[in-house]
Structures are given as C-alpha cells and as structure tokens.
Amino acid sequence: MRVAVTATSGPGDHSEEIAQAQGMVSVQVDCTLDEALLLMRARAASSDVSLAYVANAILDGSIRFDD
C-alpha cells in the first residue's frame, strides 16, 4: 500500500493537495511517493515558492514532471 508523506499540518494545511499532486508526479515519472515528494520539494526550493504552490500548480497542469 502506498501512503503519501507530507510535512504540513495545522492552519493553512494543504496536505490533501500535496498528497494528490504527489500521486500525479509518481505516475508521471514512475517513482515512489517519497521520491515524488522529494521532486516536488526540490522544485519548490529551486523556484523559491512553497510546496503548496507547487502542488497546486501540478494539480492545475501548469507544472508537469514528464515533459
């Protein structure tokens, strides 16, 4: 069973969006959920944006990892 791992909680919690985006990235690049989260965190850090921002961009299709 695959379980999404996120590092957010509390007010402004975006864990559902992050988990959904994690799954999408995992499918796009055929990797584990942990690896997908690392890719998302790296994209967020390199773009100087939040993990939640990257997750929402993945969900709306403006960021893809299979290009």
DSSP file (Angstrom, degrees, kcal/mol; ACC not computed):
  #  RESIDUE AA STRUCTURE BP1 BP2  ACC     N-H-->O    O-->H-N    N-H-->O    O-->H-N    TCO  KAPPA ALPHA  PHI   PSI    X-CA   Y-CA   Z-CA
    1    1 A M              0   0    0      0, 0.0     2,-0.4     0, 0.0     0, 0.0   0.000 360.0 360.0 360.0 132.6    0.0    0.0    0.0
    2    2 A R        -     0   0    0     31,-0.0     2,-0.4    30,-0.0    30,-0.0  -0.756 360.0-169.7 -91.8 136.0    1.3    3.4   -0.9
    3    3 A V        -     0   0    0     -2,-0.4     2,-0.2     2,-0.0    30,-0.1  -0.993  21.5-124.2-128.4 130.5    0.9    6.2    1.6
    4    4 A A        -     0   0    0     -2,-0.4     2,-0.5    29,-0.0    15,-0.1  -0.504  20.7-152.1 -73.1 138.5    1.5    9.9    0.9
    5    5 A V        +     0   0    0     -2,-0.2     2,-0.3    28,-0.1    -1,-0.0  -0.957  20.3 172.5-114.0 121.9    4.0   11.6    3.2
    6    6 A T        -     0   0    0     -2,-0.5     9,-0.1     2,-0.1    31,-0.0  -0.883  31.4-147.6-127.5 161.4    3.7   15.3    3.8
    7    7 A A        +     0   0    0     -2,-0.3     2,-0.4     2,-0.0    -1,-0.0   0.069  67.8  93.4-114.3  22.9    5.3   17.7    6.0
    8    8 A T        +     0   0    0      2,-0.0     2,-0.3     7,-0.0    -2,-0.1  -0.883  38.0 146.3-119.2 150.0    2.4   20.1    6.6
    9    9 A S        +     0   0    0     -2,-0.4     5,-0.0     2,-0.2    -2,-0.0  -0.962  40.1  36.2-166.9 163.6   -0.2   20.3    9.3
   10   10 A G  S >  S+     0   0    0     -2,-0.3     3,-1.5     3,-0.1    -2,-0.0  -0.459 100.2   8.6  89.0-161.9   -2.2   22.9   11.2
   11   11 A P  T 3  S+     0   0    0      0, 0.0    -2,-0.2     0, 0.0     3,-0.1  -0.252 133.6  19.7 -57.1 137.5   -3.6   26.1    9.9
   12   12 A G  T 3  S+     0   0    0      1,-0.2     2,-0.1    -4,-0.1    -2,-0.0   0.693  87.6 177.2  75.4  17.6   -3.3   26.5    6.2
   13   13 A D    <   +     0   0    0     -3,-1.5    -1,-0.2     1,-0.1     3,-0.1  -0.350  16.9 175.4 -60.1 125.8   -2.8   22.8    5.9
   14   14 A H     >  +     0   0    0     -3,-0.1     4,-2.6     1,-0.1     3,-0.2   0.014  36.7 124.8-117.6  24.1   -2.5   21.8    2.2
   15   15 A S  H  > S+     0   0    0      1,-0.2     4,-2.6     2,-0.2     5,-0.2   0.817  70.5  54.1 -61.4 -33.3   -1.8   18.1    2.9
   16   16 A E  H  > S+     0   0    0      2,-0.2     4,-2.2     1,-0.2    -1,-0.2   0.934 112.2  43.5 -66.3 -44.2   -4.7   16.9    0.7
   17   17 A E  H  > S+     0   0    0     -3,-0.2     4,-2.6     2,-0.2     5,-0.2   0.907 114.8  50.2 -65.8 -41.3   -3.5   18.9   -2.3
   18   18 A I  H  X S+     0   0    0     -4,-2.6     4,-2.5     1,-0.2    -2,-0.2   0.919 111.1  48.8 -63.6 -43.7    0.1   17.8   -1.7
   19   19 A A  H  X S+     0   0    0     -4,-2.6     4,-1.9    -5,-0.2    -1,-0.2   0.901 112.4  47.9 -63.6 -41.3   -0.9   14.2   -1.5
   20   20 A Q  H  X S+     0   0    0     -4,-2.2     4,-1.9     2,-0.2    -2,-0.2   0.924 113.7  46.7 -66.0 -43.7   -2.9   14.3   -4.7
   21   21 A A  H  X S+     0   0    0     -4,-2.6     4,-2.7     1,-0.2     5,-0.2   0.877 108.1  57.6 -64.5 -37.5   -0.1   16.1   -6.5
   22   22 A Q  H  X S+     0   0    0     -4,-2.5     4,-2.5     1,-0.2    -1,-0.2   0.916 106.5  48.8 -57.9 -44.9    2.4   13.6   -5.1
   23   23 A G  H  X S+     0   0    0     -4,-1.9     4,-2.0     2,-0.2    -1,-0.2   0.898 110.2  51.0 -62.6 -41.4    0.4   10.8   -6.7
   24   24 A M  H  X S+     0   0    0     -4,-1.9     4,-2.6     2,-0.2    -2,-0.2   0.922 111.8  46.4 -63.5 -44.3    0.3   12.6  -10.0
   25   25 A V  H  X S+     0   0    0     -4,-2.7     4,-2.4     2,-0.2     5,-0.2   0.908 108.9  56.3 -64.3 -41.6    4.1   13.1  -10.0
   26   26 A S  H  X>S+     0   0    0     -4,-2.5     5,-1.6    -5,-0.2     4,-0.8   0.900 112.3  41.8 -56.9 -42.5    4.6    9.5   -9.0
   27   27 A V  H  <5S+     0   0    0     -4,-2.0     3,-0.3     3,-0.2    -1,-0.2   0.904 111.7  55.5 -71.1 -42.3    2.6    8.3  -12.1
   28   28 A Q  H  <5S+     0   0    0     -4,-2.6    -2,-0.2     1,-0.2    -1,-0.2   0.874 124.6  22.1 -60.4 -39.2    4.2   10.9  -14.4
   29   29 A V  H  <5S-     0   0    0     -4,-2.4    -1,-0.2    -5,-0.1    -2,-0.2   0.336 103.5-120.2-114.3   6.7    7.8    9.8  -13.7
   30   30 A D  T  <5 +     0   0    0     -4,-0.8     2,-0.3    -3,-0.3    -3,-0.2   0.965  67.2 128.7  53.9  61.5    7.1    6.2  -12.4
   31   31 A C      < -     0   0    0     -5,-1.6    -1,-0.2    -6,-0.1    -2,-0.1  -0.812  62.3 -83.0-134.8 175.4    8.6    6.7   -9.0
   32   32 A T     >  -     0   0    0     -2,-0.3     4,-2.3     1,-0.1     5,-0.1  -0.297  40.9-110.4 -74.4 165.8    7.6    6.1   -5.3
   33   33 A L  H  > S+     0   0    0      2,-0.2     4,-2.3     1,-0.2     5,-0.2   0.875 120.1  54.0 -64.9 -36.9    5.5    8.6   -3.4
   34   34 A D  H  > S+     0   0    0      2,-0.2     4,-1.9     1,-0.2    -1,-0.2   0.917 109.8  47.0 -62.9 -42.4    8.6    9.5   -1.3
   35   35 A E  H  > S+     0   0    0      2,-0.2     4,-2.4     1,-0.2    -2,-0.2   0.887 109.8  53.9 -65.9 -38.3   10.6   10.2   -4.4
   36   36 A A  H  X S+     0   0    0     -4,-2.3     4,-2.4     1,-0.2    -2,-0.2   0.913 107.7  50.2 -61.6 -42.4    7.7   12.3   -5.9
   37   37 A L  H  X S+     0   0    0     -4,-2.3     4,-2.8     1,-0.2    -1,-0.2   0.897 108.8  52.0 -63.5 -39.6    7.6   14.4   -2.7
   38   38 A L  H  X S+     0   0    0     -4,-1.9     4,-2.5     2,-0.2    -1,-0.2   0.912 109.5  49.8 -62.4 -41.9   11.4   15.0   -3.0
   39   39 A L  H  X S+     0   0    0     -4,-2.4     4,-2.3     2,-0.2    -2,-0.2   0.915 112.0  48.2 -61.4 -42.7   11.0   16.1   -6.6
   40   40 A M  H  X S+     0   0    0     -4,-2.4     4,-2.4     2,-0.2    -2,-0.2   0.915 111.9  48.6 -64.7 -43.3    8.2   18.5   -5.5
   41   41 A R  H  X S+     0   0    0     -4,-2.8     4,-2.7     1,-0.2    -1,-0.2   0.899 110.9  51.1 -63.4 -40.4   10.3   19.9   -2.6
   42   42 A A  H  X S+     0   0    0     -4,-2.5     4,-2.7     2,-0.2     5,-0.2   0.913 110.4  48.9 -63.7 -42.0   13.2   20.4   -5.0
   43   43 A R  H  X S+     0   0    0     -4,-2.3     4,-1.6     2,-0.2    -2,-0.2   0.914 112.4  49.0 -63.1 -42.2   11.1   22.3   -7.5
   44   44 A A  H  X>S+     0   0    0     -4,-2.4     5,-2.4     2,-0.2     4,-0.6   0.931 113.9  45.1 -63.1 -45.6    9.7   24.4   -4.7
   45   45 A A  H ><5S+     0   0    0     -4,-2.7     3,-0.7     1,-0.2    -2,-0.2   0.914 113.5  48.8 -65.9 -42.9   13.1   25.2   -3.3
   46   46 A S  H 3<5S+     0   0    0     -4,-2.7    -1,-0.2     1,-0.2    -2,-0.2   0.768 117.5  41.8 -70.7 -23.5   14.7   25.9   -6.7
   47   47 A S  H 3<5S-     0   0    0     -4,-1.6    -1,-0.2    -5,-0.2    -2,-0.2   0.437 108.0-125.1 -99.2  -1.9   11.8   28.2   -7.7
   48   48 A D  T <<5S+     0   0    0     -3,-0.7     2,-0.3    -4,-0.6    -3,-0.2   0.909  70.7 118.6  56.0  46.5   11.6   29.9   -4.2
   49   49 A V      < -     0   0    0     -5,-2.4    -1,-0.2    -6,-0.2    -2,-0.1  -0.836  68.3 -88.2-130.7 170.9    8.0   29.0   -3.7
   50   50 A S     >  -     0   0    0     -2,-0.3     4,-2.0     1,-0.1     5,-0.1  -0.356  29.3-118.7 -78.9 159.7    6.1   26.9   -1.2
   51   51 A L  H  > S+     0   0    0      1,-0.2     4,-2.6     2,-0.2     5,-0.2   0.873 117.4  56.0 -61.8 -38.0    5.4   23.2   -1.5
   52   52 A A  H  > S+     0   0    0      2,-0.2     4,-2.5     1,-0.2    -1,-0.2   0.882 104.8  52.3 -62.5 -39.0    1.7   24.1   -1.5
   53   53 A Y  H  > S+     0   0    0      2,-0.2     4,-2.1     1,-0.2    -2,-0.2   0.935 111.1  46.4 -62.4 -46.3    2.2   26.4   -4.5
   54   54 A V  H  X S+     0   0    0     -4,-2.0     4,-2.3     2,-0.2    -2,-0.2   0.916 111.2  52.8 -62.3 -43.3    4.0   23.6   -6.4
   55   55 A A  H  X S+     0   0    0     -4,-2.6     4,-2.4     1,-0.2    -2,-0.2   0.928 110.4  46.7 -58.9 -46.3    1.3   21.1   -5.5
   56   56 A N  H  X S+     0   0    0     -4,-2.5     4,-2.0     1,-0.2    -1,-0.2   0.872 110.8  52.6 -65.1 -36.1   -1.5   23.4   -6.8
   57   57 A A  H  <>S+     0   0    0     -4,-2.1     6,-1.5     2,-0.2     5,-1.4   0.860 109.4  49.7 -67.3 -35.1    0.5   24.1  -10.0
   58   58 A I  H ><5S+     0   0    0     -4,-2.3     3,-0.9     4,-0.2    -2,-0.2   0.924 110.5  50.4 -65.9 -44.8    0.8   20.3  -10.5
   59   59 A L  H 3<5S+     0   0    0     -4,-2.4    -2,-0.2     1,-0.3    -1,-0.2   0.850 112.1  46.1 -64.1 -34.7   -3.0   19.9  -10.0
   60   60 A D  T 3<5S-     0   0    0     -4,-2.0    -1,-0.3    -5,-0.2    -2,-0.2   0.485 115.1-116.3 -89.1  -0.3   -3.9   22.6  -12.5
   61   61 A G  T < 5S+     0   0    0     -3,-0.9    -3,-0.2    -4,-0.5    -4,-0.1   0.451  84.5 115.7  88.0   0.6   -1.4   21.2  -15.0
   62   62 A S  S   <S+     0   0    0     -5,-1.4     2,-0.4    -6,-0.2    -4,-0.2   0.698  77.9  46.1 -79.9 -16.1    1.0   24.2  -15.2
   63   63 A I        +     0   0    0     -6,-1.5     2,-0.3    -9,-0.1    -2,-0.3  -0.996  69.7 170.5-122.5 127.7    3.8   22.1  -13.7
   64   64 A R        -     0   0    0     -2,-0.4     3,-0.2     1,-0.0   -39,-0.1  -0.957  25.9-158.2-130.2 151.3    4.5   18.6  -15.1
   65   65 A F  S    S+     0   0    0     -2,-0.3    -1,-0.0     1,-0.1   -40,-0.0   0.349  85.0  66.6-109.2   3.7    7.4   16.3  -14.5
   66   66 A D              0   0    0      1,-0.2    -1,-0.1   -37,-0.0   -41,-0.0   0.215 360.0 360.0-110.1  15.1    7.1   14.1  -17.6
   67   67 A D              0   0    0     -3,-0.2    -1,-0.2     0, 0.0    -2,-0.1   0.493 360.0 360.0 -74.7 360.0    7.9   16.7  -20.2
